[in-house]
Structures are given as C-alpha cells and as structure tokens.
Amino acid sequence: METIAAILARPESWPRAGRWDVHFSAASWVAFIAYADGIEVYDLGWAG
C-alpha cells in the first residue's frame, strides 16, 4: 500500500495522460494508467 500512496502523493511522477507505467518498491509493484484527472491502478502485487 505504501507504493500506491507514494504514487498518488506525487503526480509529477505520473506519465503523460493516456500512458502507463509500473512503479516498484522493495517488495511490491503497482502498474497504472495516467489520465488528466488521476490514475487507474490495473495491477499490483507483492513479492515474497
């Protein structure tokens, strides 16, 4: 959940609207699509 919270708190790290990205932390990942007014998380997971 910390990874999702970090992404939401830093919109400057989002890709341009209509693009997707994956952010990784030590034990999890979040894949999301950016829109002009926010993001949509479409996959997340934990390792270990």
Buried (B, 14 or more C-beta within 10 A) or exposed (E): EEBBEEBBEEEEEBEEEEEEBEBEEEEBBBBBBBEEEEBEEEEBEEEE
